[in-house]
Amino acid sequence: AVVFFSLLAASFTLGDGALTPAVSVLSAIEGIGVFAPNVGTSVTIPVTIVILVLLFIVQRFGTSKIGITFGPIMVVWFISIFAIGVWRVPLAPKIFYAFNPAELFWFIGRNGWPGFVSLGAVFLSVTGLEALYADLGHFGALPIRLSWLAIVYPAVVFNYLGQGALLLTDPTAISNPFYLSTPQWAQWPMLVLATLATIIASQA
């Protein structure tokens, strides 16, 4: 039984490691369709494939030199999504009710089985966490804890709150709340930044 569950867990980890880069990069590239509706999958999918192939080709040269370039980009990324979240939250301050655990039960009570199934999307918020274990060997526990608590966690939480606030005020933004929560003047720069961030996350 121990061997079986060990193999099962390892297969899940490998599957997540193979799936996450493809989904992450594709989701970033799909932002083109938000700003340029005439662009379809005939463009986004080939672009995603090219990026992934180049990513794994470059990765063979090692992560230390790459990391020097990636670090500043990720800092800009987290500051940007934090700022967008802070900008959007005042539009619907009641989004802070999301911190109430009872909201989960009310949500399932209102929506029944479809609501419960939709919670599967929450899994996307934890994909990639396995990379933290790999990073322990590079940096140790303390730098990871500090960067997580001081930068990553606040940025991600406020960005999700900002997206939720946008949806409360404009439900039609459900098509792509991340990009639509971005100010219009910053949408194309955010597309580039999001693509770089997902490439970096995939490399990790």
C-alpha positions, 0 to 999 in steps of 0.5 A: 500500500505504501509503494502504491500511494508513493507512486500515485503521489509521484505521478500526480507531481509529475503530471502537475509539473507537465501540465502547469507550464502549458496551462500557465503560458497559454493562459497568459498568451490568451490575453491577446484575445481579450485586447484583440478579439480577432486573434484566435487559437490559431495564433495563441496555441502556436505561440505558446508551443514556441515559448515552451520549446524555447523555455526547455531549451534554455533551461539546460544551461542552468538556473543560476544565471537565469535566476539573476534575470528572473528575480527583478522581473518577478518583483515587478510582477508582484508589485503590479498585480498588488497595485491592480488589486488595491486599485480595484478593491474600493469598487466593491469593499464587500469583497472582504467578506471572502475572508469569512469561512462561512461564505463557502457553505453559503456558496454551496448552499446557494448553488448546490452540486454545480457550486461544489464542482466549481470549487475545483478551480480553486486547485489552480491557486496551489499548483506550482507550490511543489516548486517551493520544495525545490527552492529549499535546496537553493535558498533555504527556508528563511528567504522563502518564508520572507519573500512569501509573507512580505511579497508574494502572498499579499500581492496574490491575495489583493489581486484576487480580491480586486478581480472579485470586486470587478466581478461584483460590479461587472459580471460580464468581466468573467470572460477574463477578470485578470486582464479586464481588471487592468487599466486600459493603458496598461493592458498590453504591458501587462500581457508582456509582463504576465507572459514573462512571469508565467515563463519564469514560473514554468521554469521554476 
